[in-house]
Amino acid sequence: MSDKVVEIFEKERGKLLGLAYRITGSYLEAEDIVHETFIKWFHSNNKTIAAPYAWMIKVTTRLSLDYLKSARVQRESYVGPWLPEPFVDDKALPENEYELDQSISMALMVLLESLSVNERASYILHDLFQMNFEDIGELLDKSPASCRKLASRARAKIIPSESSLQKTKEAEVKEDYRSIINAFFDAIKSGDIDNLKTTFRNDIVFHSDGGGKAAAALKVLHGRDAVSRFLMRVLKPNFKESNDDDVNIVSQWFNGVPGVILQINGQIVTAFQFDLYAGKINGVYALRNPDKLAVFTRH
């Protein structure tokens, strides 16, 4: 019996992990939440549970929301911009390297942070996990109509940006992605700030998360002039001929889309993810907090 109970849960583990991560923004916490859900499932009277997946979704959601409510308070005192931990799941790697999952990208995760807890939950559960508003209302202790409005408000806040993510999926991936990112790093290596600017949209946004533990911009930067100056100042020294450090740029899939890892002397110092739109870089997300980068070494 126990083997069957485990088998039923393991079939849904990946979905539960994705749900917990989207709600919490923490990969490590999402893993803990899924484990706690498993413990509750294993010790429940699961023979009487008619819809195991729905039961697991509800338990995972409740645990995730409990965490998010306390985490929101802690994030208010976070040093500099906050970015989620990277979502690194080897089992989630697509067979086609251009098959993106923008519903978990850094760009969308940042947008989700702008929503209230209930807006975030309603949007994720309904739009991404196809849960009906009656069940969402039960979870949030609200009426189905209220949950429908919450999801609608969330959609209104993120859909304009989400459409650019879809544009990326349709037009920019394929060879364009590599060429744009290669041009980005080539410009930095050569110190050519004008060429760097040509890879950016005028209204580019740069998020850099050091958490007070690594050098990073202490606020979100806007515009290609400000972003170019900052990146050239902090990244160019790594590529000078006089630099004896072993510097490597490595492709790394995380958060459902391609990313880039910067390694110095074998240590991961930055994880980059890029939001592309109409042949230009629309957003740069740079993770530098060593606590968050540690997620990469666990896989």
HELIX and SHEET records of a PDB file:
HELIX    1   1 SER A    2  THR A   24  1                                  23    
HELIX    2   2 TYR A   27  PHE A   42  1                                  16    
HELIX    3   3 ASN A   46  THR A   48  5                                   3    
HELIX    4   4 PRO A   52  ARG A   75  1                                  24    
HELIX    5   5 ASP A   90  ALA A   92  5                                   3    
HELIX    6   6 GLN A  102  ILE A  104  5                                   3    
HELIX    7   7 MET A  106  GLU A  113  1                                   8    
HELIX    8   8 VAL A  117  TYR A  123  1                                   7    
HELIX    9   9 ILE A  124  LEU A  128  3                                   5    
HELIX   10  10 PHE A  133  LEU A  140  1                                   8    
HELIX   11  11 PRO A  144  LYS A  167  1                                  24    
HELIX   12  12 THR A  168  GLU A  172  3                                   5    
HELIX   13  13 GLU A  175  SER A  190  1                                  16    
HELIX   14  14 ILE A  193  THR A  198  1                                   6    
HELIX   15  15 ARG A  224  LEU A  235  1                                  12    
HELIX   16  16 LYS A  236  PHE A  239  5                                   4    
HELIX   17  17 PRO A  290  THR A  297  1                                   8    
SHEET    1   A 6 LEU A 221  HIS A 222  0                                        
SHEET    2   A 6 PHE A 200  ASP A 209 -1                                        
SHEET    3   A 6 LYS A 280  LEU A 287  1                                        
SHEET    4   A 6 GLN A 267  TYR A 277 -1                                        
SHEET    5   A 6 VAL A 257  ILE A 264 -1                                        
SHEET    6   A 6 VAL A 247  PHE A 254 -1                                        
END                                                                             
